[in-house]
């Protein structure tokens, strides 16, 4: 039954892409609109909720893939992660509809993170309790980072698609082959959405998509860090997400140092500055995809390194292109007329 089961698993991938596209197209027709405001990159009302296609398809096919590849479907970690996704995506969709206060979204993110950590996907160092706390903070941060960076056509969907494909490709090398199928499935679901969002946006992911995908990405990074067999394999998840992590951290530090509010909506992310300086959206998004692939290459390069300097060199190689990205953003901001940064 080995070959037929894996044939079924591979057959599920194009089916997931097709179903995701069908649901996304239905959401375009449903036309629950995102109206542009002062910080929007789009200029006309555009449907949101494309993430419903991505997350619904992932939820439907993931158990099938688990069963077809011999994984336990009703395991405790699986059920806890499923509950976390249902909770977060449900609250996010209602927020897309009714614009709830940020405190409600944050509470849902924390509860979802606690469910995943309680299910066993967590760090165990430096101590089990500290590792659990770090894991919760990481999941909440990554969920928000993906949400914050979801502001240009194809940026987040493309970055996460690249990250998922790289994760699937290198998962056996890092000693976590069980991430192969979930990563491919998420990539397939996102590929069903991407043509509707890039290069021209007929629909956006919305919070349900960006936060749901952010939670999945954060959980995969945690699982990889805690189960990898490579000495420096913990870097894989953060390296693949590094373009998002860097932009968010840089923006938070810059706004804090300037005495600006950290919770007020703004247009100060590096990708937003580049867009406001008239750099084409397609150029920005494709360059961000490239930085994601760079992160995957660096993680593979330093993974076998046993000395701490291996990890330090990897982090340095991740930061260097981001410093160039930052300098380019600052230069274009000064040369253009983008107004207050």
C-alpha positions as a printed NumPy array, in Angstrom:
array([[  0.   ,   0.   ,   0.   ],
       [  3.052,   2.288,   0.165],
       [  3.039,   3.436,  -3.451],
       [ -0.734,   3.966,  -3.802],
       [ -0.796,   5.941,  -0.535],
       [  1.958,   8.289,  -1.641],
       [  0.371,   8.575,  -5.076],
       [ -2.78 ,   9.739,  -3.292],
       [ -0.729,  12.245,  -1.298],
       [  0.829,  13.703,  -4.43 ],
       [ -2.567,  13.779,  -6.156],
       [ -3.932,  15.814,  -3.238],
       [ -1.539,  18.681,  -3.934],
       [ -2.934,  19.866,  -7.321],
       [ -6.43 ,  19.183,  -5.999],
       [ -5.714,  21.478,  -3.049],
       [ -4.436,  24.196,  -5.379],
       [ -7.564,  23.896,  -7.535],
       [ -9.964,  23.928,  -4.573],
       [ -8.177,  26.909,  -3.04 ],
       [ -8.519,  28.8  ,  -6.321],
       [-12.218,  27.926,  -6.582],
       [-12.949,  29.169,  -3.063],
       [-10.867,  32.32 ,  -3.585],
       [-12.752,  33.048,  -6.796],
       [-16.018,  32.623,  -4.902],
       [-14.793,  35.127,  -2.313],
       [-14.026,  37.586,  -5.125],
       [-17.644,  37.291,  -6.231],
       [-18.894,  37.604,  -2.658],
       [-17.129,  40.989,  -2.645],
       [-16.67 ,  41.767,   1.034],
       [-14.641,  44.882,   0.349],
       [-11.548,  46.367,   1.919],
       [-11.864,  50.123,   1.513],
       [ -8.555,  51.985,   1.091],
       [ -7.408,  54.429,   3.77 ],
       [ -4.347,  56.646,   4.263],
       [ -2.002,  53.653,   4.727],
       [ -3.315,  51.425,   1.94 ],
       [ -1.332,  50.558,  -1.171],
       [ -4.518,  50.093,  -3.21 ],
       [ -6.702,  52.97 ,  -4.402],
       [-10.054,  51.277,  -4.981],
       [-12.211,  48.99 ,  -2.844],
       [-10.983,  45.408,  -3.224],
       [-12.468,  42.169,  -1.866],
       [-10.784,  40.572,   1.133],
       [-11.057,  37.12 ,   2.618],
       [ -8.952,  35.228,   0.109],
       [ -7.343,  33.555,   3.087],
       [-10.573,  31.618,   3.621],
       [ -9.737,  29.643,   0.478],
       [ -6.187,  29.   ,   1.659],
       [ -7.027,  28.001,   5.228],
       [-10.177,  26.004,   4.409],
       [ -8.337,  23.975,   1.798],
       [ -5.401,  23.381,   4.127],
       [ -7.744,  22.212,   6.875],
       [ -9.578,  19.816,   4.555],
       [ -6.544,  18.192,   2.936],
       [ -4.127,  18.083,   5.861],
       [ -5.824,  15.095,   7.584],
       [ -5.98 ,  13.272,   4.245],
       [ -2.261,  13.781,   3.699],
       [ -1.493,  12.678,   7.248],
       [ -3.461,   9.467,   6.777],
       [ -2.052,   8.777,   3.3  ],
       [  1.537,   9.149,   4.504],
       [  1.126,   7.021,   7.611],
       [  1.018,   9.835,  10.159],
       [ -1.352,   9.805,  13.124],
       [ -4.363,  11.97 ,  12.264],
       [ -5.971,  12.349,  15.664],
       [ -2.816,  12.961,  17.669],
       [ -2.978,  15.439,  20.533],
       [ -0.637,  18.009,  18.889],
       [ -2.695,  17.808,  15.669],
       [ -5.987,  18.392,  17.488],
       [ -4.578,  21.307,  19.497],
       [ -3.157,  22.939,  16.372],
       [ -6.489,  22.458,  14.606],
       [ -8.331,  24.121,  17.506],
       [ -5.844,  26.994,  17.476],
       [ -6.303,  27.58 ,  13.749],
       [-10.097,  27.417,  13.922],
       [-10.131,  29.901,  16.799],
       [ -7.69 ,  32.351,  15.241],
       [ -9.161,  32.189,  11.743],
       [-12.697,  32.545,  13.091],
       [-11.865,  35.626,  15.15 ],
       [ -9.817,  37.063,  12.268],
       [-12.692,  36.659,   9.813],
       [-15.141,  38.307,  12.188],
       [-12.612,  41.109,  12.65 ],
       [-12.419,  41.494,   8.856],
       [-16.196,  41.919,   8.882],
       [-16.733,  44.05 ,  11.986],
       [-13.352,  45.677,  12.753],
       [-13.016,  44.557,  16.347],
       [-10.637,  46.247,  18.83 ],
       [ -6.986,  45.089,  18.638],
       [ -7.253,  43.667,  22.159],
       [ -9.664,  40.958,  20.962],
       [ -7.318,  39.921,  18.163],
       [ -4.366,  39.828,  20.552],
       [ -6.305,  37.684,  23.023],
       [ -7.172,  35.226,  20.239],
       [ -3.526,  35.099,  19.166],
       [ -2.341,  34.382,  22.702],
       [ -4.936,  31.651,  23.245],
       [ -4.075,  30.071,  19.885],
       [ -0.373,  30.162,  20.738],
       [ -1.044,  28.57 ,  24.142],
       [ -3.045,  25.78 ,  22.482],
       [ -0.178,  24.952,  20.127],
       [  2.419,  25.079,  22.884],
       [  0.143,  23.047,  25.159],
       [ -0.1  ,  20.467,  22.395],
       [  3.646,  19.901,  22.571],
       [  5.044,  22.092,  19.777],
       [  7.442,  24.182,  21.827],
       [ 11.045,  24.74 ,  22.8  ],
       [ 12.414,  22.935,  25.83 ],
       [ 15.44 ,  25.16 ,  26.444],
       [ 16.825,  26.889,  28.435],
       [ 14.251,  25.25 ,  30.738],
       [ 10.869,  23.692,  29.876],
       [  8.928,  26.588,  31.425],
       [ 11.096,  29.28 ,  29.848],
       [ 10.992,  27.434,  26.529],
       [  7.192,  27.37 ,  26.631],
       [  7.056,  31.107,  27.363],
       [  9.497,  31.876,  24.534],
       [  7.448,  29.691,  22.202],
       [  4.226,  31.572,  22.978],
       [  5.927,  34.929,  22.444],
       [  7.417,  33.679,  19.176],
       [  4.051,  32.494,  17.837],
       [  2.302,  35.758,  18.723],
       [  5.138,  37.783,  17.207],
       [  5.264,  35.841,  13.936],
       [  1.478,  35.883,  13.593],
       [  1.532,  39.671,  13.889],
       [  4.638,  40.061,  11.729],
       [  2.995,  38.244,   8.82 ],
       [ -0.162,  40.31 ,   9.349],
       [  1.787,  43.6  ,   9.449],
       [  3.69 ,  42.742,   6.261],
       [  0.569,  41.817,   4.298],
       [  0.289,  45.148,   2.548],
       [  1.403,  44.694,  -1.066],
       [  0.214,  42.437,  -3.859],
       [  1.889,  39.061,  -3.631],
       [  4.389,  39.989,  -0.924],
       [  3.243,  37.727,   1.895],
       [  1.678,  35.005,  -0.26 ],
       [  4.824,  34.83 ,  -2.392],
       [  7.243,  34.868,   0.547],
       [  5.341,  32.125,   2.366],
       [  5.053,  30.039,  -0.812],
       [  8.818,  30.26 ,  -1.317],
       [  9.436,  29.484,   2.356],
       [  7.096,  26.469,   2.254],
       [  8.73 ,  25.028,  -0.877],
       [ 12.207,  25.459,   0.616],
       [ 11.066,  23.864,   3.891],
       [  9.66 ,  20.869,   2.037],
       [ 12.863,  20.516,   0.006],
       [ 15.263,  20.623,   2.957],
       [ 13.131,  19.029,   5.702],
       [ 14.81 ,  15.588,   5.377],
       [ 18.275,  17.189,   5.53 ],
       [ 17.314,  18.955,   8.767],
       [ 15.946,  15.742,  10.263],
       [ 12.279,  16.762,  10.164],
       [ 10.858,  14.875,   7.138],
       [  7.405,  14.991,   8.744],
       [  7.234,  18.67 ,   7.695],
       [  7.559,  17.736,   4.005],
       [  3.868,  17.194,   3.276],
       [  2.38 ,  20.025,   5.376],
       [  4.835,  22.467,   3.787],
       [  3.981,  21.305,   0.264],
       [  0.269,  21.485,   1.078],
       [  0.507,  25.067,   2.338],
       [  2.507,  26.02 ,  -0.759],
       [ -0.169,  24.444,  -2.958],
       [ -2.977,  26.275,  -1.154],
       [ -1.145,  29.589,  -1.502],
       [ -0.517,  28.933,  -5.192],
       [ -4.267,  28.707,  -5.647],
       [ -4.584,  32.196,  -4.163],
       [ -1.534,  33.916,  -5.654],
       [ -2.83 ,  34.481,  -9.242],
       [ -5.762,  36.432,  -7.775],
       [ -3.41 ,  38.71 ,  -5.825],
       [ -0.316,  39.147,  -8.006],
       [  0.634,  41.13 ,  -9.983],
       [ -2.816,  42.761,  -9.859],
       [ -4.958,  42.282,  -6.76 ],
       [ -8.475,  41.011,  -7.332],
       [ -8.627,  39.987,  -3.668],
       [ -6.516,  40.153,  -0.502],
       [ -5.709,  37.441,   2.046],
       [ -7.327,  39.433,   4.844],
       [ -6.58 ,  38.768,   8.505],
       [ -7.959,  35.239,   8.276],
       [ -5.242,  34.357,   5.767],
       [ -2.309,  36.371,   7.038],
       [ -2.786,  35.439,  10.689],
       [ -3.624,  31.808,   9.952],
       [ -0.578,  31.408,   7.722],
       [  1.537,  33.281,  10.259],
       [  0.524,  30.862,  13.001],
       [  1.33 ,  27.868,  10.782],
       [  4.711,  29.331,   9.818],
       [  5.577,  30.033,  13.443],
       [  4.549,  26.538,  14.529],
       [  6.615,  24.931,  11.749],
       [  9.652,  26.972,  12.808],
       [  9.172,  25.879,  16.428],
       [  8.819,  22.236,  15.442],
       [ 11.927,  22.398,  13.297],
       [ 13.975,  24.09 ,  16.025],
       [ 12.988,  21.516,  18.641],
       [ 13.339,  18.389,  16.457],
       [ 16.175,  19.128,  14.032],
       [ 19.15 ,  16.789,  13.972],
       [ 21.496,  19.462,  12.627],
       [ 23.642,  21.321,  15.202],
       [ 22.561,  24.745,  13.925],
       [ 19.306,  23.596,  12.362],
       [ 17.253,  25.831,  14.671],
       [ 18.031,  28.72 ,  12.283],
       [ 15.93 ,  27.36 ,   9.402],
       [ 12.55 ,  28.777,  10.428],
       [ 13.798,  32.235,  11.46 ],
       [ 15.995,  32.417,   8.334],
       [ 13.063,  31.709,   5.995],
       [ 10.966,  34.329,   7.794],
       [ 13.835,  36.782,   8.258],
       [ 12.709,  39.391,   5.656],
       [  9.462,  39.774,   7.635],
       [ 11.13 ,  39.617,  11.043],
       [ 13.737,  42.244,  10.153],
       [ 11.277,  44.724,   8.654],
       [  8.953,  44.515,  11.659],
       [ 11.733,  44.774,  14.261],
       [ 13.468,  47.614,  12.421],
       [ 10.208,  49.531,  12.131],
       [  9.327,  49.028,  15.799],
       [ 12.779,  50.191,  16.948],
       [ 12.748,  53.195,  14.59 ],
       [  9.303,  54.309,  15.718],
       [ 10.192,  53.792,  19.402],
       [ 13.403,  55.813,  19.051],
       [ 11.446,  58.59 ,  17.307],
       [  8.885,  58.7  ,  20.129],
       [  6.08 ,  57.458,  17.878],
       [  3.274,  55.157,  18.973],
       [  3.953,  51.468,  18.438],
       [  0.258,  50.545,  18.192],
       [ -0.988,  53.265,  15.822],
       [ -1.471,  52.27 ,  12.171],
       [  1.251,  53.697,   9.946],
       [  3.069,  53.447,   6.613],
       [  6.582,  53.209,   7.995],
       [  7.567,  49.65 ,   7.09 ],
       [ 10.496,  49.441,   4.691],
       [  8.377,  47.845,   1.977],
       [  5.832,  50.668,   2.371],
       [  8.556,  53.318,   2.129],
       [  9.855,  51.749,  -1.076],
       [  6.339,  51.63 ,  -2.507],
       [  5.685,  55.248,  -1.546],
       [  8.915,  56.189,  -3.319],
       [  7.32 ,  54.91 ,  -6.564],
       [  9.138,  51.577,  -6.751],
       [  6.783,  49.136,  -8.539],
       [  4.906,  46.701,  -6.33 ],
       [  6.004,  43.733,  -8.431],
       [  9.661,  44.676,  -7.964],
       [  9.32 ,  44.949,  -4.184],
       [  7.464,  41.663,  -3.838],
       [  9.831,  39.697,  -6.077],
       [ 12.868,  41.064,  -4.238],
       [ 11.297,  40.003,  -0.934],
       [ 10.779,  36.518,  -2.371],
       [ 14.452,  36.476,  -3.273],
       [ 15.421,  37.425,   0.268],
       [ 13.311,  34.522,   1.532],
       [ 15.19 ,  32.103,  -0.723],
       [ 18.47 ,  33.642,   0.454],
       [ 17.455,  32.883,   4.026],
       [ 16.832,  29.241,   3.153],
       [ 20.24 ,  28.956,   1.469],
       [ 22.027,  30.468,   4.475],
       [ 20.226,  28.138,   6.888],
       [ 21.37 ,  25.114,   4.859],
       [ 24.922,  26.471,   4.722],
       [ 25.334,  26.866,   8.484],
       [ 23.147,  23.948,   9.655],
       [ 26.039,  21.455,  10.07 ],
       [ 28.158,  23.959,  12.032],
       [ 28.689,  22.829,  15.605],
       [ 30.43 ,  25.963,  16.88 ],
       [ 28.491,  29.   ,  18.016],
       [ 30.337,  31.056,  15.424],
       [ 28.523,  29.084,  12.754],
       [ 25.193,  30.453,  13.94 ],
       [ 26.678,  33.929,  14.329],
       [ 28.027,  33.85 ,  10.778],
       [ 24.63 ,  32.708,   9.509],
       [ 22.813,  35.54 ,  11.279],
       [ 25.4  ,  37.987,   9.896],
       [ 24.8  ,  36.742,   6.354],
       [ 21.058,  37.171,   6.887],
       [ 21.445,  40.732,   8.145],
       [ 23.818,  42.008,   5.436],
       [ 21.278,  42.087,   2.549],
       [ 18.726,  43.589,   4.925],
       [ 21.136,  46.432,   5.677],
       [ 21.433,  47.057,   1.935],
       [ 17.622,  46.931,   1.711],
       [ 17.388,  49.46 ,   4.548],
       [ 19.978,  51.8  ,   3.016],
       [ 18.147,  51.668,  -0.307],
       [ 14.854,  52.501,   1.411],
       [ 16.405,  55.461,   3.26 ],
       [ 18.03 ,  56.737,   0.054],
       [ 14.792,  56.575,  -1.926],
       [ 12.911,  58.195,   0.963],
       [ 15.306,  61.155,   0.961],
       [ 15.31 ,  61.454,  -2.828],
       [ 11.544,  61.303,  -3.15 ],
       [  8.654,  63.256,  -1.716],
       [  7.008,  60.602,   0.412],
       [  6.27 ,  62.965,   3.282],
       [  6.741,  62.038,   6.933],
       [  8.248,  58.587,   7.313]])
